[in-house]
Amino acid sequence: MTHFRVPGTACPLRSRRTCHSVPGSSEKFLAKAPTLAADQVFLDLEDSVAPSEKDAARGRVIEALRTLEFPEDKTVVYRVNGTDTPYFYRDLIDVVEAVGDKIHAVMLPKVQTPGDIELTDKLLRQIELAKGYEVGRIGIEAQIEDAVGLVNVEQIAIASPRMETLIFGPGDYSAAIGIPITQIGGAPEGYPGDHLNYLYTRLVVAARAAGIQAIDGPYAAFKDLDGLRERTRLVRALGLDGKWTIHPGQIETINEIFTPTQEQWEKAEAMLAAYDEATAAGAGAAIFEGEMVDEANRKMAERIAGQGRAAGYGA
């Protein structure tokens, strides 16, 4: 797997429909992580861990990564504390030195500037060189959680060739901006549209320009599957690639929404076949089900077809 790409190229094929948060302080939840149906699991050292438990949680995460067997198709990530905390450097150095060969990426919270990414990149490179790991293999996921991060999101997205995802952090963002809401991932009253359309669109555009993925944060009301379904459909419609889960009961709903139906996948594949046949014959476009299909249609169909293949259709 390579993490080096030119801005504007296609996103990695690694699926991140669901990214499940696993508290690093809980041995029970850590042990369950490999069995979850989420595409990605991230072992958390930040918000889900109390300050008094930071050191102990770091040790538990190292032990879990060293001993647990994760499926080959699951993306394994861990979240460090922010670069402005006294925990960051130990989170990065201790874990990557011990089990850097067991992880696909490091998640960096509360990213405000490209410098946060560059610092993480350089430290990762030093560890890789010292430990004999493949240089550049470990990716970076960046959380955008306040106004400063959003203002700088385009530069953050291209700050390192390790960058794989931009992630929206709704709780901290709502607090920083002043959105009158206490439910993480919910919507406030008093606005006729969706209050985050601008943010989502800017996040997706920055991610696509950099050739990386855009992921939505959690929906905290984990028993409210109707609300979860509504928010997930919205971000899916805006082009995001996946969403966090904080309870196993949310995984199936989000996976379903971010997976094309069999019918959608078959139509996309048939459209691609018709286009290929037409262009091979020298035509610039094809006719498919009464619709003109050109290069723009091909790109749209290719994305849906790729998502279906990643979900196992046609295997």
KARA-V832395 format. One record per pair of residues at least 12 apart in sequence whose C-alpha atoms are under 8 Angstrom apart, sorted by sequence separation. I is the first residue (numbers start at 1). J is the second residue. D is the distance in whole Angstrom. If there is no record, write none. Layout:
<<I/J/D> <I/J/D>>
//
This chain:
<<45/57/7> <80/92/7> <171/183/8> <242/254/8> <274/286/6> <30/43/7> <45/58/7> <171/184/5> <274/287/8> <124/138/8> <142/156/8> <170/184/6> <171/185/7> <274/288/7> <170/185/6> <242/258/7> <241/258/7> <271/288/6> <20/38/6> <43/61/7> <275/293/7> <19/38/6> <22/41/7> <24/43/5> <121/140/8> <216/235/7> <275/294/7> <18/38/5> <19/39/6> <20/40/6> <21/41/6> <22/42/6> <23/43/6> <24/44/5> <25/45/8> <17/38/8> <18/39/5> <19/40/5> <20/41/5> <21/42/5> <22/43/5> <23/44/5> <24/45/5> <142/163/8> <236/257/8> <17/39/6> <18/40/6> <19/41/5> <20/42/6> <21/43/6> <22/44/6> <23/45/7> <140/162/5> <141/163/6> <144/166/7> <228/250/8> <232/254/7> <236/258/7> <271/293/8> <16/39/5> <17/40/8> <19/42/7> <21/44/7> <25/48/8> <117/140/8> <139/162/5> <140/163/5> <141/164/6> <142/165/6> <143/166/6> <144/167/6> <145/168/6> <275/298/7> <15/39/6> <16/40/6> <24/48/8> <25/49/6> <138/162/7> <139/163/6> <140/164/6> <141/165/5> <142/166/5> <143/167/4> <144/168/5> <145/169/5> <216/240/7> <222/246/7> <229/253/7> <233/257/7> <15/40/8> <23/48/6> <24/49/7> <78/103/8> <117/142/8> <136/161/8> <137/162/8> <139/164/6> <140/165/7> <141/166/6> <142/167/6> <143/168/6> <144/169/6> <145/170/7> <215/240/6> <218/243/7> <219/244/8> <222/247/6> <225/250/7> <229/254/7> <232/257/7> <23/49/7> <76/102/8> <77/103/6> <80/106/7> <82/108/6> <136/162/6> <141/167/7> <143/169/6> <145/171/8> <146/172/7> <147/173/7> <214/240/5> <215/241/6> <216/242/6> <217/243/6> <218/244/5> <219/245/7> <220/246/7> <272/298/6> <76/103/5> <77/104/6> <78/105/7> <79/106/6> <80/107/6> <81/108/7> <82/109/5> <145/172/5> <146/173/5> <213/240/7> <214/241/6> <215/242/5> <216/243/4> <217/244/5> <218/245/6> <219/246/8> <222/249/7> <271/298/7> <25/53/7> <75/103/8> <76/104/6> <77/105/5> <78/106/5> <79/107/4> <80/108/6> <81/109/7> <82/110/6> <96/124/8> <145/173/5> <146/174/8> <213/241/6> <214/242/7> <215/243/5> <216/244/6> <217/245/8> <218/246/7> <222/250/7> <225/253/8> <229/257/8> <25/54/8> <75/104/6> <76/105/7> <77/106/6> <78/107/6> <79/108/6> <80/109/7> <82/111/8> <144/173/8> <147/176/7> <215/244/7> <272/301/7> <77/107/7> <79/109/7> <93/123/8> <97/127/6> <146/176/6> <147/177/7> <271/301/7> <272/302/7> <25/56/7> <26/57/8> <30/61/8> <92/123/8> <93/124/8> <96/127/7> <97/128/8> <111/142/6> <145/176/8> <146/177/7> <25/57/4> <92/124/8> <101/133/7> <106/138/7> <108/140/7> <110/142/8> <111/143/6> <112/144/7> <185/217/7> <269/301/7> <24/57/5> <25/58/8> <27/60/7> <31/64/7> <41/74/8> <45/78/7> <46/79/7> <54/87/8> <58/91/7> <62/95/6> <66/99/6> <83/116/7> <100/133/8> <104/137/7> <105/138/5> <106/139/6> <107/140/6> <108/141/6> <109/142/6> <110/143/6> <111/144/6> <185/218/6> <186/219/7> <268/301/5> <269/302/8> <24/58/7> <30/64/7> <34/68/7> <39/73/8> <40/74/6> <41/75/6> <42/76/6> <43/77/6> <44/78/6> <45/79/6> <46/80/6> <61/95/8> <65/99/7> <93/127/7> <97/131/7> <104/138/5> <105/139/4> <106/140/5> <107/141/5> <108/142/5> <109/143/5> <110/144/6> <111/145/7> <112/146/8> <184/218/7> <185/219/4> <186/220/8> <204/238/8> <268/302/7> <25/60/7> <34/69/7> <35/70/8> <39/74/5> <40/75/4> <41/76/5> <42/77/4> <43/78/4> <44/79/5> <45/80/5> <46/81/5> <103/138/7> <104/139/6> <105/140/5> <106/141/6> <107/142/6> <108/143/6> <109/144/7> <110/145/5> <113/148/8> <168/203/8> <184/219/6> <185/220/6> <200/235/7> <204/239/7> <24/60/7> <25/61/8> <34/70/5> <38/74/8> <39/75/6> <40/76/6> <41/77/6> <42/78/5> <43/79/6> <44/80/7> <45/81/6> <46/82/8> <62/98/7> <66/102/7> <105/141/7> <107/143/7> <109/145/8> <110/146/7> <112/148/5> <113/149/6> <184/220/5> <204/240/6> <268/304/6> <269/305/6> <24/61/6> <31/68/7> <34/71/7> <40/77/7> <41/78/8> <42/79/6> <58/95/7> <62/99/7> <65/102/6> <112/149/4> <166/203/7> <183/220/7> <184/221/8> <201/238/7> <268/305/6> <65/103/8> <100/138/8> <111/149/6> <112/150/8> <114/152/8> <183/221/7> <200/238/7> <110/149/8> <113/152/6> <117/156/7> <121/160/7> <265/304/6> <266/305/8> <112/152/7> <113/153/8> <200/240/8> <264/304/8> <265/305/5> <114/155/6> <118/159/6> <121/162/7> <166/207/7> <113/155/8> <114/156/5> <117/159/6> <118/160/6> <165/207/7> <113/156/6> <117/160/7> <265/308/6> <112/156/8> <115/159/8> <260/304/7> <114/159/5> <186/231/8> <45/91/8> <166/212/8> <262/308/8> <165/212/6> <166/213/6> <167/214/6> <168/215/6> <169/216/7> <170/217/6> <260/307/7> <261/308/8> <164/212/5> <165/213/5> <166/214/5> <167/215/5> <168/216/5> <169/217/5> <170/218/7> <259/307/7> <260/308/6> <265/313/8> <150/199/8> <157/206/6> <163/212/7> <164/213/6> <165/214/6> <166/215/6> <167/216/6> <168/217/5> <169/218/8> <259/308/7> <153/203/7> <157/207/6> <165/215/7> <167/217/7> <262/313/7> <154/206/5> <158/210/6> <259/311/7> <150/203/8> <153/206/7> <154/207/8> <157/210/6> <157/212/8> <16/75/8> <15/75/8> <14/75/8> <4/136/8> <3/136/7> <2/136/8> <3/137/6> <2/137/6> <3/138/8> <1/137/7> <3/139/6> <7/158/7> <12/164/8> <5/161/6> <4/161/5> <3/161/6> <4/162/6> <3/162/5> <3/163/7> <3/164/7> <11/208/7> <10/208/8> <9/208/8> <12/211/8> <16/215/8> <8/208/6> <9/209/8> <11/211/5> <12/212/7> <8/209/5> <9/210/7> <10/211/5> <11/212/5> <12/213/8> <7/209/6> <8/210/5> <9/211/5> <10/212/7> <11/213/6> <7/210/4> <8/211/5> <6/210/7> <7/211/5> <6/211/7> <5/211/7> <36/248/7> <38/251/6> <37/251/7> <37/252/8> <38/255/8> <19/242/7> <21/244/7> <17/241/6> <18/242/6> <19/243/6> <20/244/6> <21/245/6> <22/246/8> <16/241/7> <17/242/4> <18/243/5> <19/244/5> <20/245/5> <21/246/5> <16/242/5> <17/243/6> <18/244/6> <19/245/6> <20/246/6> <16/243/8> <18/245/6> <20/247/8> <20/248/8> <20/251/8> <18/251/6> <18/254/6> <17/254/7> <18/255/6> <17/255/6> <17/258/6> <17/259/8> <13/306/8> <15/310/7> <14/310/8> <13/310/7>>
//
